[in-house]
Amino acid sequence: NLIMKIWFLLFGIILSFSGFGQNQVDAIRYSNLHYGGSARYNSMGGAFGALGGDLSSASINPAGIGVYRSSEFSISTAMLSNSTNTNHYGNNAADFRLNLNFNGIGYLTSIDISKGVAGWQKINFAVGYNKIANFNNRYSILGVNNNNSAIDQWVNNLNENGGADASTINDNSQYYQGTNLAWQNYLIDYDTNVTISPYYSALQSYGQTQALTLIEKGSIGESFFAIGGNYGNKLYIGATLATDNIKYSYETMYSETVSETDTANNLQNFSLSETISTQGRGYNAKIGIIFRPIDYVRLGASIQTPTYFNMSDQWTTDMESTFKDTAFYYSDPEGRYDYILITPYRATLSAGIQVGKTGLISADYEIVDYKTARLQSENGDYDFANENSAIINNHITSGNLKIGTEWRIEQFKVRAGYSYFGKSSRNGLTTNKAYSTYSIGIGFKQNGFFMDIAYNLSKKYGELYLYDSASLEATATANNIHRITTSIGFQF
């Protein structure tokens, strides 16, 4: 057993620096964008592809920058409240996370060129920042499992991959590190008299309490430079160059505790902690057009190139176990891997109708081909063939529908919107399910000053698996996400 423990330690160190931790979940996470933007944008459900006149347009349809007739400076902030509920083997648990964040800032300068260039009215330049994804979330899971344990997956991982020949294991490093940690903490033992399935669990009977706390933090922010033009007040065109920055962290604390009345088990409890932090910087471009066939109708279209990210993951894992007469602790070395992520292209078709001088109605339909996301090695040490195959086979081309309306009452504007975000996974997969967002808002504008506020409610339902086991029931999850966005700005 001492020789086996030394071998596990060395192999765990080698794998801790490999690239096997990145997978389809990571690729799709950073491909699911839910733009923060201004309060006006949020209150109308994000249906701005054919409207413009808002700095959020730079990240959606840059032709909207060409709609401006004056210069503008604006700033937006948001407060996000995410309440979660889980059900694990019949036991309900709730958690909550509050997040204050900077949603966007921008400056636009409008230049009149109507006297110098035939047909062209304005050329506008904008620089700024938009929050395009928010990852802040928190889950708590608690329940009694009478059927299986996380230790089972680590035991099976060894027995199904050649028994004592652990070099045949072909899985991601975090998955294997769990096995290594379990071995170092004596949660797995080895019977030298058995040739088939020689590994077995230190947990002799089930009925243990399982608990998980999962904390996600981070966002994707987009810094942009955009240009837009107005031709004859009929045609608006625009382009955006953008730099996207990812900051993401994922912390979990998983534990299993044997009942105090259980006399059959020498093991009393164990806990596994894992922290993953990711940073990435990527680049993309967007082009768009808005056309007014008649005065009260606007049609829009835009396309965004894939975003090419240079990514870096760092992770740490440690485990401790307690038996009736002793305790153990082991921590794997810190792992790091640099790689490339390519997110899908995006295309948007839009339409807007103006109702006299008091109201407007707009709609956007965004197409995202999730199966074109790709992972690549930065230095050629890993081909990501399995991960990219999983992306192609498990994900789909999806659509997001956004509808919004705005009505003016003197200096005030009232707004409402609805958004439907389609699922990114095929039927039968429980991650990234479709969900809806409802929004309302109000705005005030006078003498070039404007102030807007928006409220959004998103309801998400999904499932989580605490570990990989065919007999493990999924943990049902429900998220209610409340977001209040405020914006102030000046036009001059």
N, C-alpha and C positions, 0 to 999 in steps of 0.2 A: 504493500500500500504506500510506503514512503516513496518508492521509485515512481509509482503512478502519480502521486501528488506533485513530484518534481517535474514530471513530463507535462502534466496539465498546466503548471505554472509557466513553463517555457512556451508552450504552444499558445496559451492565453495572451502572453506578452506579444508574440508575433502577430496574432490576429487583431490585437488592440490597435495596431497601426495599419490595418488593411482597409480597403474601401468598401467592405461588404455591408456597412450600416445604412447606406443610402438606397432607397427603394421607391416603388411606385407611389407610396403614400406621401413621401416628401415631394416628389415631382408634382403631384396633383394638388397638394396643399398650396404651393406657391403659384399654381396656375389658376386657382379660384380667386378672382379679384372682385371686391365689393367696394367700390369707390366711396371715399369719405366725402370730399368736396365741400361745397358751400351749403348753408342752410336752405337756400332756395332750391338747389339741386336735390337735396335730400327730401324736402317736403313734397316735391313733385315726382317722387319715385325714381329719380335719375333719368327721366325721359327728356333728355336735352339734345339728342343728336341732330334734330332739325331746327332747334331754336337758337342756340348760341346766346351771346350776350351775358355769359357767365364764365368765370375763369376755370371752372371745372371742365369746360368744353375742351380745353387743351389736352386732357387725358382721355376724352371720349371721341369727339369729332372736332379737329382743330379748325374746320371751316367756321365754327361758331365764333372764333376769334375775329373773323372778318366782319361779323355782324355789328360789332361795336361802332358807335359814332362819336365816342369821346374817350378820353383816357380814364383809367380806374386804378385804385388801390384797394385791396380788401384783405381781410384776415378772418379765419374761421377756427373755432375750437369745438370740442365735443366731449360729452360725458357719457360713458357707456356703462350700463349695469347689466350683468349677465348672471341670471339665476338658473341653476341646473338642478334637475331631479333625476335620480337613477333608481332602478329596481333590479336587485341582484338576489336571485332565488327567493323572491317574495318579500324581501326587505327593502323599504324605501329609504333613501338618503337624499339630503339636499345640501347645496353649497351656493356660494355667491362670490362674485368678483366685481369690484367697481374700478373703473379706469377713466382717468382724465387724460385727454390727448390733444395734440395740436393737429388740426385737420387740414389746414391749408393756408397759404399766403401767396399773393400775386400782385404784380404790377403790369399794367398794359398802357402803352402809349399809342395814340391814334394820330395818323398823319393824313391830312387832306391832300390828295394828288389829282383832284378832279380838273384842275386847270392846266396840268402839265401832261397828262396821259389820257388819250381819248378813251372814253368809256369807263375807266377806272375811277372810283369815288374815294376809296380809303385803302390804306395799307397800315396794318396794325401789328405791333410786336408785343409779345408778352413773355415774362419770365416768372417763375414761381415754383410752388411745391404743393402737391396733393397727396393725401393719404389714400392709398388704393387697396389696402387690406389691413385688417386688425385681427390678431390672433389671441388676444387676451381672453382666457377662459380658465375655469376651475371645476373639477369634478371630485366628488366623494362617493365611494362605493363601499357598502358594508353588507355582509350576509353570511349565512352558514351554508357550507357546501358539504353535502353528504355523499358526493359521487366521485370527486377527483381532487387533485392538488396540483399546484404549479410544479411541484417536484416531479410529478409523473412525466411532464414534457421533457425535462432534462434527462431523466432515466431513459425514456424512449429514444431521445436523441442519440444516446450512446449505444443502446442495444440494437437499434435499427440501422446503425451506420458502422457495423463491423465489430461491435463489442469492444474489446480492448484496443483495437486499432482505431484510435480516435482521429488519426490523420485523414480518414475517409469522410469526415464531416465536411459538408459544403453548405454552410449557412452564414448569415450575416454575423458580424463580430459581437454585437450586443446579445444576440440569441445564444451564441456559444459561450460568451462570458458568463451568462447566467448559469450554464452548465458547469463551467469552471469554478465559479463562486460556490455553487451548491456542493461540489466535490470538496473544496477547501474547507467548507463549514460542516462537513460530515453529514449533509442531508442525503448524500448518495453513498452507498457502500458497494463492495465488490466481492462476490463469492468465487473464490479460486477453484472450487469444485464443480462449477457450472460452466459449460462451454457455450450454450445458447442463452442469450439474455442474462449475462452474469451480473449486471447492475440492478440494484433494487433500492427502494426508497426507505428512508429512516422513519417515515410516517407509516405506522402499521395499520391504522384504521382512520376513516374519514369522520367528518362532523366538526371540522375546524372552522373558526370564524375567519373569513377573508376580508381584508380591508385595503382600499387603494385611495390615495390622494394624488390627483394629477393636476399640475399647474402649468398652463401655457402662457407665455408672454411674448410680445413683439408685434411687429407690423411690417408692411412694405410701404415705403415712401417714395414718391416720384418727383424728381426735380426736372423742370422742363424749360425749353425755349421754343416758343411757337410764333408763327407768322401767319397772318390771314389777310385776304384781300376781298374787296367788294367791287364787283363789276356791274354797273348799271342798276344797282339795287335789285338785281334779279339773280345773280350768280355769286356765290361766296365760296372761296377755296381756302385751304389752309394746310399747314404741315407742322408737325411737332417732332423735335428731337428730345429724347428723355433718358435720364439716368435713374434706374430703380435700385433702391437699397433695401436689403432684407436684414432684419434683426429678429431672431427667434430663439426662444429657449423652452425647454420641455423638462419638467422635474416630476419624478414619480417616487412615491414611497408605498411599496407593496408589502403586506405582512399576512401571515397565517398564524393563528393562535389556537392551540388545542384547548378544549374545555377543561376546566379545573376538576371536573368529575371523571375525566378520562384517565384510567389507571393503566391502560394497555400500552400507551405511548411513552417512551422515554423522552422524546422530543416535546418541548413545551411551546416554542414559537420560533419563527425566523422572520427576517425582514430584508427586503432588497431595495436599495435606493439607486436611482439613475438620474443623471443630469446630462442633457444634450444642449449645446448652444451652437447656433448657426449664424454665420454672416455671409452676405453675398452682395455683389454689385453687378448690375446688368444694364444693357443698352437696347433701346428699341426706337423705332420711328413710326409715325402715324401720318396718314394723309386723309383728307376728307373734302366733301363737297356739299353744299346746300343750294337748292334751286327753288325759285319761286315762279311756278308756271302762271299763277294768278296771284293777286295781291294777298289773299287770305289763306293761301296754301303754301306750305314749305315741305320739301322733300330732301332728305339727307342720306348720305352714305359715307362710310369711313372704313378703313382697314388698318390694323396694327400688325407690324412684323412680329415674329417671335422675339422674345427677350432672351438674350444670351448672358447668363449669369456665371461669374466666377465665384464658386462657393467654397466655404471652409466649415467643416463640422469638428467639434471637440466634444468628448464625452468622458464621463467618469462613472464607475459602478462600484458599489460595495455591498456587502451582505454580512449580517450577524445572525447567529443562531444560539438558542438557549436550550440545554437539556437539563434533566433533573439534577445532575451532579456537576455540570460544567457548561462553559459558554465559549463560542468561537467568533472571530471576526476576520474578514479578509477583504481587501480592496484591490481591484485590478488597476494596472497602470493607466494613466490618462491616455486616451486615444485621440488622434487627429487625422483628418483626411481632407485633401483639397480636390475638387472635381468641378465639372462644368454641367450646368443645367440649362436646357433650352425649353422654354415654355411655349404653348401653342400660339398660333396666329389668332386674331380676333377680327371679326367683321360685323358692322352694325348697319342696319337699314332703319330709317326713321321717317316720320311724317308728323306734321303739325298743322292745326287749323286755328286761325284767329277768328274770334267771334266779335265782330265790331271792334270797338276800341276798349272793351271792358274785360274780355276773357280769351283764353286759349286752351286748347286740348292737344296733347302730344303723346306719341307712342314710339318706343324703340324696340327693335328685336335684334339681340346680339347673338352671334353664332361663335361658339368656341369648340375647336376640334381637340379635345383632351387627349386623344390617342396619338397625337403628333408630338407630345412632350417627350423629351429625351434626356438621358443621363450619359455623360461621357467622362472618361478619365482625363485628368489634366496632363499626365505624363505617360500614358499608354500602359500602365501596370495592371489594368483591369478593363474588360470589354463591356461590362454592364449588359450582356446579352440577355440574361434571365430577367433582369429588371425591366429592360425596354420591351421585351416580349410580353411581360405582364401588363405593361401600360397599353400596348396594342390590343391585347386580347380582352382586357377587363374594362376598358373605358371607351367612351363613345363621343360622337359629335353632339353637342347639346345646345339648347337655346335658352336665353334669358329674355323675358318680356317685361317691359317697363311702361307704365301708363301714368300720366300726370295732367293736372289741370290747375289753372290760376285765374282768379277773378279780382278785378280792381274795384275798390270802393273808396273813391277820392284818393287820399295819400296812402291808403292801406291796400294790401293784397292778401287774399286768403288762398291757400293752396292745399291740394290733397294728391295722393299718389298711391300706386300699388306696383309691387315688383314680384315677379315669379322667377326664381333661379332654378333652372333645370338640374337634374342629377347628372353627375359626371361618370357614374359607373353603370355597368350593364345590370339587367335584372338578376336578382339573386345575391348581389353584393350589397352590404348594408352601409357602406361608407358613402359620404357625400350625397345624401338623399336630396331630393327637391324640397324647397321651402319657399315661403312667402313673406313679404315685408309690407306693412301698412304704414302710411305716413300722412301727417297733416302739418300745416305751418302757417305762419302769418309774417307779413313784412311791412315795413314803413319806409317811405322815401319822400324826401323833401329837400329842395335846394342843393341837390347833388350829394346829400348824405343818405345812406340807407342802412337799415338794420333788419335782420331776418332771424327767425327762430323756427326750428323744425323738431318734430318728434317722430321717431320711427319705432315700430314694434316688429320684431322678427320672431317667428316660432319655428324651431327646428326639432326634428325627432330623428333618432338614430339608434345605433347599437354599438357597444364596445365589447371586446373580448379581453379578459385579463391576461390570458396566455393562450398558447396554441394547444388545443386538445379537442379531439373529435366529440368527446362526451361533455364538454363544457357548454353550458347554456349562455347565450348572449345576455349582456346587461343592457336593458332598455334605458335610453337617455332622452331627456326632454330639456330644451333650452328656451328660455324667454329672454330675448335681448332687447333692452330698452336703450334708446340713444337720443340724446338731446343735443342738437347742433345750433350754435349761434354764430352769426356773421355780422360784421360791420364793414362799411367801406365808403369810399368817396369817389364821385365821378366829376371830372373837371375838363 
